[in-house]
């Protein structure tokens, strides 16, 4: 019995040391390939984000790293089934992209420009979340939400703009996500806007807040995808929430109605009130003044 337990312990120890199966790319190799892929996608985001070009990019990255498409696919499936490992890889990719995207030629687009704004001033980036998010179509991490309290960050009438870059990594199926931005005012009334995202690229949502006290600003990005054993991933990076003070004058109460300039006057002869100005078609209905009666002398 002791020998059997010893053998089982050895087998378990060997399994732990073995780690991932043979033929699965290492974390470093996967990170290098995926980083190059996302960087190329980001550089071409403003020109073309079609799935055909996306596949060409990944094939170019695989060729440059001496990895076959079959090796990459099987490795991606394994990492997809071990999301903790894949999340570590994307954490590193997100940090690198956030730090190096400007040097790679992406500094001129709105998403990257707004993300570099400070958190103060009339036009400020008040984003308080991470620089990157990994969403998957398996239902376990298919969305992320954000929320910023009103406090002194926002003013009535502010313009709000949510910016982000979306990059899908999947072989088949519809590439679809939904982004939403909402404002809750004092009294709990809400205004909101949303945008559907189809394919990779840079996206923005704009919302003009009402001239009311802002209680909070919140929203989400949700990957629309049915569960599938094959990898369906959405990488969202460089999100920013830009707040623009417009310094609009406060709404004023309606002024009391002013009397019309054509005021009523009294006809000294007829003692009948008529307008001081009369339209031509009203002339026929205007009363004529009575003639002064003659006084007979005795």
C-alpha positions as CSV (number, residue, x, y, z in Angstrom):
1,X,0.0,0.0,0.0
2,X,2.8,2.4,0.8
3,X,4.5,1.6,-2.5
4,X,1.3,2.4,-4.3
5,X,0.9,5.7,-2.6
6,X,4.5,6.5,-3.4
7,X,4.0,5.8,-7.0
8,X,0.9,7.9,-7.2
9,X,2.8,10.8,-5.5
10,X,5.6,10.5,-8.1
11,X,3.1,10.5,-10.9
12,X,1.4,13.6,-9.6
13,X,4.7,15.4,-9.1
14,X,5.8,14.5,-12.6
15,X,2.5,15.9,-14.0
16,X,3.0,19.1,-12.1
17,X,6.5,19.5,-13.5
18,X,5.4,18.6,-17.0
19,X,3.2,21.7,-17.1
20,X,1.7,22.3,-20.5
21,X,1.6,19.4,-23.1
22,X,4.3,18.9,-25.7
23,X,4.0,21.2,-28.7
24,X,2.4,24.1,-26.8
25,X,4.3,27.4,-27.2
26,X,5.8,28.9,-24.1
27,X,4.4,32.0,-22.5
28,X,7.3,34.1,-23.8
29,X,6.8,32.9,-27.4
30,X,3.0,33.4,-27.3
31,X,3.5,36.9,-25.8
32,X,6.0,37.8,-28.5
33,X,3.7,36.7,-31.4
34,X,0.6,38.2,-29.9
35,X,2.3,41.5,-29.2
36,X,3.6,41.8,-32.7
37,X,0.1,40.9,-34.0
38,X,-1.6,43.6,-31.9
39,X,1.0,46.2,-32.8
40,X,0.5,45.6,-36.5
41,X,-3.2,45.7,-36.1
42,X,-3.0,49.0,-34.2
43,X,-0.8,50.6,-36.8
44,X,-3.3,49.6,-39.5
45,X,-6.5,50.3,-37.5
46,X,-7.2,53.5,-39.3
47,X,-6.8,52.1,-42.8
48,X,-8.4,48.6,-42.6
49,X,-9.7,46.4,-39.9
50,X,-11.1,43.5,-42.0
51,X,-10.8,39.9,-40.9
52,X,-8.9,39.2,-44.1
53,X,-6.2,41.6,-43.2
54,X,-6.2,40.4,-39.6
55,X,-5.5,36.9,-40.8
56,X,-2.7,38.2,-43.0
57,X,-1.1,39.9,-40.0
58,X,-1.1,36.9,-37.8
59,X,0.3,34.7,-40.6
60,X,3.1,37.3,-41.0
61,X,3.9,37.2,-37.3
62,X,4.0,33.4,-37.3
63,X,6.3,33.3,-40.2
64,X,8.7,35.8,-38.6
65,X,8.8,33.7,-35.5
66,X,9.2,30.3,-37.2
67,X,5.9,29.0,-35.9
68,X,3.4,27.1,-38.0
69,X,-0.3,28.0,-38.0
70,X,-1.1,24.5,-36.5
71,X,1.3,25.1,-33.6
72,X,-0.2,28.5,-32.9
73,X,-3.8,27.3,-33.1
74,X,-3.3,24.4,-30.7
75,X,-1.3,26.6,-28.3
76,X,-4.0,29.3,-28.4
77,X,-6.7,26.7,-27.7
78,X,-4.7,25.5,-24.7
79,X,-4.2,29.0,-23.3
80,X,-7.9,29.7,-24.0
81,X,-8.8,26.8,-21.7
82,X,-6.3,28.1,-19.1
83,X,-7.4,31.7,-18.9
84,X,-5.2,32.5,-15.9
85,X,-2.1,31.8,-18.0
86,X,-3.5,33.8,-21.0
87,X,-4.4,36.7,-18.7
88,X,-0.8,36.9,-17.5
89,X,0.4,37.1,-21.1
90,X,-2.1,39.8,-22.0
91,X,-1.2,41.8,-18.9
92,X,2.4,42.0,-20.2
93,X,1.1,42.8,-23.7
94,X,-1.1,45.6,-22.4
95,X,1.6,47.2,-20.5
96,X,4.0,47.1,-23.4
97,X,1.4,48.4,-25.9
98,X,0.4,51.3,-23.5
99,X,4.1,52.3,-23.1
100,X,5.3,51.8,-26.7
101,X,2.3,52.4,-29.0
102,X,3.2,56.1,-29.4
103,X,6.7,55.2,-30.6
104,X,5.2,52.7,-33.1
105,X,3.3,55.4,-35.0
106,X,0.0,55.3,-33.2
107,X,0.3,58.7,-31.4
108,X,-1.7,60.6,-34.0
109,X,-5.1,58.9,-33.6
110,X,-7.8,60.1,-31.2
111,X,-7.7,57.1,-28.9
112,X,-4.0,57.4,-28.2
113,X,-4.0,61.2,-28.0
114,X,-6.9,61.4,-25.5
115,X,-5.4,58.7,-23.3
116,X,-2.3,60.9,-22.8
117,X,-4.4,63.8,-21.4
118,X,-3.9,64.7,-17.8
119,X,-6.7,64.3,-15.2
120,X,-7.1,68.1,-14.7
121,X,-8.1,71.1,-16.8
122,X,-11.1,71.9,-18.9
123,X,-10.3,68.9,-21.2
124,X,-9.1,66.0,-19.1
125,X,-8.9,62.2,-19.2
126,X,-10.7,61.1,-16.0
127,X,-10.4,57.3,-16.7
128,X,-9.8,55.4,-13.4
129,X,-9.5,51.9,-14.7
130,X,-6.8,49.7,-16.3
131,X,-5.0,50.3,-19.6
132,X,-6.1,47.0,-21.1
133,X,-8.9,44.4,-20.8
134,X,-9.1,40.8,-22.1
135,X,-12.6,39.6,-22.9
136,X,-13.5,36.1,-24.0
137,X,-16.5,34.6,-25.6
138,X,-16.8,31.7,-23.1
139,X,-19.0,33.7,-20.8
140,X,-16.7,33.9,-17.9
141,X,-15.1,37.2,-18.6
142,X,-17.1,38.6,-21.5
143,X,-17.5,42.2,-20.2
144,X,-16.0,44.8,-18.0
145,X,-17.7,47.8,-16.3
146,X,-16.5,51.2,-15.1
147,X,-17.9,53.9,-12.8
148,X,-16.7,57.3,-11.8
149,X,-18.5,59.3,-9.0
150,X,-19.5,62.8,-9.8
151,X,-18.0,64.7,-6.9
152,X,-16.1,67.7,-8.3
153,X,-14.9,65.9,-11.5
154,X,-17.9,66.7,-13.6
155,X,-20.0,69.8,-14.1
156,X,-23.5,70.3,-15.5
157,X,-23.5,70.4,-19.3
158,X,-20.1,68.6,-19.7
159,X,-19.3,66.7,-22.9
160,X,-18.2,63.1,-22.3
161,X,-16.3,61.0,-24.7
162,X,-15.4,57.3,-24.2
163,X,-12.5,56.1,-26.5
164,X,-10.9,52.7,-26.8
165,X,-9.2,50.4,-29.3
166,X,-10.7,47.0,-29.9
167,X,-8.9,44.0,-31.4
168,X,-10.5,40.6,-31.9
169,X,-8.5,37.4,-32.1
170,X,-10.7,34.6,-33.5
171,X,-10.8,32.3,-36.5
172,X,-14.5,32.2,-37.2
173,X,-17.8,33.7,-36.0
174,X,-19.1,37.3,-35.9
175,X,-16.9,39.9,-34.3
176,X,-19.3,41.8,-32.2
177,X,-19.2,43.9,-29.1
178,X,-21.4,46.6,-27.5
179,X,-20.0,49.7,-25.7
180,X,-22.3,51.9,-23.5
181,X,-21.8,55.2,-21.7
182,X,-24.3,56.7,-19.3
183,X,-24.8,59.6,-16.9
184,X,-26.9,59.4,-13.7
185,X,-28.1,62.8,-12.4
186,X,-29.2,63.9,-9.0
187,X,-32.8,62.5,-8.7
188,X,-31.7,59.3,-10.5
189,X,-32.7,60.3,-14.0
190,X,-30.3,58.9,-16.6
191,X,-29.1,59.7,-20.1
192,X,-27.1,57.2,-22.1
193,X,-25.7,56.2,-25.5
194,X,-24.3,53.0,-26.9
195,X,-22.4,51.8,-30.0
196,X,-22.1,48.4,-31.6
197,X,-18.6,47.3,-32.5
198,X,-18.0,45.0,-35.5
199,X,-14.3,44.2,-36.1
200,X,-11.1,45.7,-34.8
201,X,-10.3,49.4,-34.8
202,X,-10.6,52.7,-32.8
203,X,-14.0,53.7,-31.5
204,X,-15.5,56.6,-29.6
205,X,-18.9,57.4,-27.9
206,X,-19.9,60.9,-27.2
207,X,-22.6,62.1,-24.7
208,X,-23.6,65.6,-23.8
209,X,-24.7,65.8,-20.2
210,X,-27.8,67.7,-19.3
211,X,-27.4,71.0,-17.3
212,X,-28.0,69.1,-14.1
213,X,-25.8,68.0,-11.2
214,X,-24.0,64.7,-12.2
215,X,-24.2,61.9,-9.7
216,X,-22.0,59.4,-11.5
217,X,-20.7,58.4,-15.0
218,X,-20.7,54.7,-15.8
219,X,-20.7,52.2,-18.6
220,X,-19.4,48.9,-20.0
221,X,-18.0,47.0,-23.0
222,X,-19.6,43.7,-23.6
223,X,-18.4,41.0,-26.1
224,X,-21.4,39.4,-27.8
225,X,-20.5,35.8,-28.5
226,X,-21.9,32.4,-27.8
227,X,-19.7,29.9,-25.9
228,X,-17.3,28.1,-28.2
229,X,-14.4,25.8,-27.5
230,X,-12.3,27.7,-30.1
231,X,-10.7,30.9,-29.0
232,X,-12.8,34.0,-29.4
233,X,-11.0,36.9,-27.7
234,X,-11.4,40.7,-27.6
235,X,-8.6,42.8,-26.4
236,X,-9.6,46.4,-25.3
237,X,-6.7,48.7,-24.6
238,X,-5.9,52.4,-24.1
239,X,-9.5,53.2,-22.9
240,X,-10.0,56.9,-21.9
241,X,-13.0,58.9,-20.6
242,X,-12.5,62.5,-21.7
243,X,-14.5,65.2,-19.8
244,X,-14.8,68.6,-21.5
245,X,-16.1,71.6,-19.6
246,X,-18.2,73.8,-21.8
247,X,-18.8,76.6,-19.4
248,X,-22.4,76.9,-20.6
249,X,-24.6,79.6,-18.9
250,X,-27.2,78.2,-16.6
251,X,-30.7,77.9,-18.0
252,X,-32.8,80.9,-17.2
253,X,-36.5,80.9,-16.3
254,X,-38.8,82.1,-19.0
255,X,-39.4,85.8,-18.9
256,X,-43.0,87.0,-18.4
257,X,-44.9,87.7,-21.6
258,X,-44.4,91.2,-22.9
259,X,-47.5,93.1,-24.1
260,X,-47.7,93.4,-27.9
261,X,-46.5,96.8,-29.2
262,X,-49.8,97.1,-31.0
263,X,-51.6,98.2,-27.9
264,X,-55.2,99.0,-27.6
265,X,-56.2,102.6,-27.9
266,X,-59.6,104.3,-27.4
267,X,-61.2,106.1,-30.3
268,X,-62.0,109.5,-29.0
269,X,-65.0,109.8,-31.3
270,X,-66.6,106.4,-31.1
271,X,-65.5,105.5,-27.7
272,X,-64.8,102.0,-29.1
273,X,-61.4,100.4,-28.6
274,X,-59.6,99.4,-31.8
275,X,-56.0,98.3,-32.5
276,X,-53.6,101.1,-33.4
277,X,-52.5,99.1,-36.5
278,X,-55.1,97.2,-38.6
279,X,-54.5,94.6,-41.3
280,X,-56.0,95.5,-44.7
281,X,-58.6,92.7,-44.5
282,X,-59.7,94.0,-41.2
283,X,-60.6,97.5,-42.5
284,X,-64.1,96.5,-43.4
285,X,-64.9,95.4,-39.9
286,X,-63.5,98.6,-38.4
287,X,-66.4,100.8,-37.0
288,X,-66.7,104.2,-38.5
289,X,-66.9,107.2,-36.2
290,X,-70.3,108.7,-35.7
291,X,-71.0,112.2,-37.1
292,X,-71.5,115.0,-34.6
293,X,-75.2,115.8,-34.3
294,X,-76.2,119.4,-35.0
295,X,-77.7,121.4,-32.2
296,X,-80.8,123.4,-33.2
297,X,-81.0,126.9,-32.0
298,X,-84.1,128.2,-30.7
